[in-house]
């Protein structure tokens, strides 16, 4: 893969925010082929150079799947809408993807606020494991690798776990020498330790066989007031308790 490889950026979003605006501005300073913003309903209507607005049901899995289906570049780069990018990150992406033994790459984290727990989590994100590699690190991979990824429409959350697992089976996962900065706001409500405990509980329940749709309803949609279309197999089942 050459230095001219085209990069399609896939951004799942709910609405236009200051963080998304800053991200789009940062991408405008990078060498990207297209920016796909996938929002609910009719999309969020963000305008700008190289931007394509798409719509999909709420949930990162369905939104990212819509981006994967529409991407036309040689490399697909999934970026969360609250991410702050380091300079020349696309150069780093192309360099890593030139190694055909690498199936997927991503960036270690920084947080936009201080604290021992967040610093520890950021440090651990430099290591590639199932417990330290998640979607806020900006997964990127060659477009032909999409064929090994299961349909993400079935994963309104934990899509990053599915992505990493599928791509890890198909080659190596490489962490970059650069870091991206992500928002620590989600840790404010319950605190970093309790939030991470809940995250790992979700992972544990998923690995034990609980459906991602039910986990989404219990842990995310209920607390955020969002709605998703529940699969017919879950309609007659109890939704489970909310923490």
RAVEN-V733748 format. One record per residue. N is the residue number from 1. RES is the residue in three letters. PHI is phi in radians with two decimals (NA if undefined). Layout:
BEGIN
n:N res:RES phi:PHI
n:N res:RES phi:PHI
END
This chain:
BEGIN
n:1 res:UNK phi:NA
n:2 res:UNK phi:-1.56
n:3 res:UNK phi:-1.17
n:4 res:UNK phi:-1.64
n:5 res:UNK phi:-0.99
n:6 res:UNK phi:-1.46
n:7 res:UNK phi:-1.91
n:8 res:UNK phi:-1.73
n:9 res:UNK phi:-1.70
n:10 res:UNK phi:-1.91
n:11 res:UNK phi:-2.16
n:12 res:UNK phi:-1.33
n:13 res:UNK phi:-2.59
n:14 res:UNK phi:-1.84
n:15 res:UNK phi:-2.74
n:16 res:UNK phi:-1.36
n:17 res:UNK phi:-2.25
n:18 res:UNK phi:-1.01
n:19 res:UNK phi:-1.16
n:20 res:UNK phi:-1.15
n:21 res:UNK phi:-1.05
n:22 res:UNK phi:-1.11
n:23 res:UNK phi:-1.11
n:24 res:UNK phi:-1.09
n:25 res:UNK phi:-1.10
n:26 res:UNK phi:-1.14
n:27 res:UNK phi:-1.14
n:28 res:UNK phi:-1.13
n:29 res:UNK phi:-1.63
n:30 res:UNK phi:-1.86
n:31 res:UNK phi:-1.59
n:32 res:UNK phi:-2.05
n:33 res:UNK phi:-1.45
n:34 res:UNK phi:-2.74
n:35 res:UNK phi:-2.16
n:36 res:UNK phi:-1.78
n:37 res:UNK phi:-1.83
n:38 res:UNK phi:-1.93
n:39 res:UNK phi:-2.07
n:40 res:UNK phi:-1.35
n:41 res:UNK phi:0.98
n:42 res:UNK phi:-1.65
n:43 res:UNK phi:1.48
n:44 res:UNK phi:-1.80
n:45 res:UNK phi:1.18
n:46 res:UNK phi:-1.30
n:47 res:UNK phi:-1.88
n:48 res:UNK phi:2.75
n:49 res:UNK phi:-1.13
n:50 res:UNK phi:1.24
n:51 res:UNK phi:-1.52
n:52 res:UNK phi:-2.15
n:53 res:UNK phi:-1.69
n:54 res:UNK phi:-2.20
n:55 res:UNK phi:-2.17
n:56 res:UNK phi:-2.81
n:57 res:UNK phi:-1.00
n:58 res:UNK phi:-1.08
n:59 res:UNK phi:2.31
n:60 res:UNK phi:-1.06
n:61 res:UNK phi:-1.04
n:62 res:UNK phi:-1.06
n:63 res:UNK phi:-1.18
n:64 res:UNK phi:-1.17
n:65 res:UNK phi:-1.04
n:66 res:UNK phi:-1.06
n:67 res:UNK phi:-1.19
n:68 res:UNK phi:-1.08
n:69 res:UNK phi:-1.18
n:70 res:UNK phi:-1.67
n:71 res:UNK phi:-1.10
n:72 res:UNK phi:-2.03
n:73 res:UNK phi:-1.39
n:74 res:UNK phi:-1.42
n:75 res:UNK phi:-2.15
n:76 res:UNK phi:-1.86
n:77 res:UNK phi:-2.22
n:78 res:UNK phi:-1.66
n:79 res:UNK phi:-2.21
n:80 res:UNK phi:-1.25
n:81 res:UNK phi:-1.30
n:82 res:UNK phi:-1.88
n:83 res:UNK phi:-1.54
n:84 res:UNK phi:-1.90
n:85 res:UNK phi:-1.71
n:86 res:UNK phi:-1.42
n:87 res:UNK phi:-1.10
n:88 res:UNK phi:0.99
n:89 res:UNK phi:-1.23
n:90 res:UNK phi:-1.21
n:91 res:UNK phi:-1.10
n:92 res:UNK phi:-1.14
n:93 res:UNK phi:-1.08
n:94 res:UNK phi:-1.11
n:95 res:UNK phi:-1.07
n:96 res:UNK phi:-1.20
n:97 res:UNK phi:-1.24
n:98 res:UNK phi:-1.19
n:99 res:UNK phi:-1.53
n:100 res:UNK phi:-1.24
n:101 res:UNK phi:-1.37
n:102 res:UNK phi:-1.64
n:103 res:UNK phi:-1.53
n:104 res:UNK phi:-2.61
n:105 res:UNK phi:-2.21
n:106 res:UNK phi:-2.85
n:107 res:UNK phi:-1.89
n:108 res:UNK phi:-1.05
n:109 res:UNK phi:-1.81
n:110 res:UNK phi:-2.16
n:111 res:UNK phi:-1.94
n:112 res:UNK phi:-1.48
n:113 res:UNK phi:-2.61
n:114 res:UNK phi:-1.65
n:115 res:UNK phi:2.48
n:116 res:UNK phi:-1.06
n:117 res:UNK phi:-1.11
n:118 res:UNK phi:-1.16
n:119 res:UNK phi:-1.12
n:120 res:UNK phi:-1.15
n:121 res:UNK phi:-1.08
n:122 res:UNK phi:-1.10
n:123 res:UNK phi:-1.09
n:124 res:UNK phi:-1.17
n:125 res:UNK phi:-1.18
n:126 res:UNK phi:-1.33
n:127 res:UNK phi:-1.71
n:128 res:UNK phi:-1.67
n:129 res:UNK phi:-2.52
n:130 res:UNK phi:-1.15
n:131 res:UNK phi:-1.74
n:132 res:UNK phi:-2.39
n:133 res:UNK phi:-2.24
n:134 res:UNK phi:-2.35
n:135 res:UNK phi:-1.10
n:136 res:UNK phi:-1.23
n:137 res:UNK phi:-1.58
n:138 res:UNK phi:1.30
n:139 res:UNK phi:-1.07
n:140 res:UNK phi:-2.42
n:141 res:UNK phi:-2.85
n:142 res:UNK phi:-1.23
n:143 res:UNK phi:-1.06
n:144 res:UNK phi:-1.14
n:145 res:UNK phi:-1.26
n:146 res:UNK phi:-0.99
n:147 res:UNK phi:-1.15
n:148 res:UNK phi:-1.65
n:149 res:UNK phi:-1.60
n:150 res:UNK phi:-1.07
n:151 res:UNK phi:-1.08
n:152 res:UNK phi:-1.42
n:153 res:UNK phi:-1.06
n:154 res:UNK phi:-1.50
n:155 res:UNK phi:-2.27
n:156 res:UNK phi:-1.13
n:157 res:UNK phi:-2.54
n:158 res:UNK phi:1.17
n:159 res:UNK phi:-1.09
n:160 res:UNK phi:-1.21
n:161 res:UNK phi:-1.12
n:162 res:UNK phi:-1.15
n:163 res:UNK phi:-1.03
n:164 res:UNK phi:-1.05
n:165 res:UNK phi:-1.09
n:166 res:UNK phi:-1.15
n:167 res:UNK phi:-1.29
n:168 res:UNK phi:-1.15
n:169 res:UNK phi:-1.21
n:170 res:UNK phi:-1.74
n:171 res:UNK phi:2.86
n:172 res:UNK phi:-1.47
n:173 res:UNK phi:-1.93
n:174 res:UNK phi:-2.08
n:175 res:UNK phi:-1.56
n:176 res:UNK phi:-1.38
n:177 res:UNK phi:-1.48
n:178 res:UNK phi:-1.68
n:179 res:UNK phi:-2.15
n:180 res:UNK phi:-1.84
n:181 res:UNK phi:-1.85
n:182 res:UNK phi:-2.13
n:183 res:UNK phi:-1.32
n:184 res:UNK phi:-1.68
n:185 res:UNK phi:-1.07
n:186 res:UNK phi:-1.15
n:187 res:UNK phi:-1.54
n:188 res:UNK phi:-1.22
n:189 res:UNK phi:-1.15
n:190 res:UNK phi:-1.94
n:191 res:UNK phi:1.58
n:192 res:UNK phi:-1.05
n:193 res:UNK phi:-1.20
n:194 res:UNK phi:-1.18
n:195 res:UNK phi:-1.09
n:196 res:UNK phi:-1.17
n:197 res:UNK phi:-1.06
n:198 res:UNK phi:-1.13
n:199 res:UNK phi:-1.08
n:200 res:UNK phi:-1.22
n:201 res:UNK phi:-1.14
n:202 res:UNK phi:-1.04
n:203 res:UNK phi:-1.04
n:204 res:UNK phi:-1.08
n:205 res:UNK phi:-1.16
n:206 res:UNK phi:-1.14
n:207 res:UNK phi:-1.12
n:208 res:UNK phi:-1.48
n:209 res:UNK phi:1.94
n:210 res:UNK phi:-1.27
n:211 res:UNK phi:-1.21
n:212 res:UNK phi:-1.13
n:213 res:UNK phi:-1.12
n:214 res:UNK phi:-1.18
n:215 res:UNK phi:-1.10
n:216 res:UNK phi:-1.09
n:217 res:UNK phi:-1.06
n:218 res:UNK phi:-1.22
n:219 res:UNK phi:-1.81
n:220 res:UNK phi:-2.18
n:221 res:UNK phi:-1.07
n:222 res:UNK phi:-1.11
n:223 res:UNK phi:-1.32
n:224 res:UNK phi:-1.73
n:225 res:UNK phi:1.29
n:226 res:UNK phi:-1.67
n:227 res:UNK phi:-2.21
n:228 res:UNK phi:-2.29
n:229 res:UNK phi:-1.35
n:230 res:UNK phi:-1.38
n:231 res:UNK phi:-1.16
n:232 res:UNK phi:-1.01
n:233 res:UNK phi:-1.16
n:234 res:UNK phi:-1.77
n:235 res:UNK phi:-1.06
n:236 res:UNK phi:-1.54
n:237 res:UNK phi:-1.72
n:238 res:UNK phi:-1.11
n:239 res:UNK phi:-1.28
n:240 res:UNK phi:1.61
n:241 res:UNK phi:-1.49
n:242 res:UNK phi:-1.75
n:243 res:UNK phi:-1.30
END
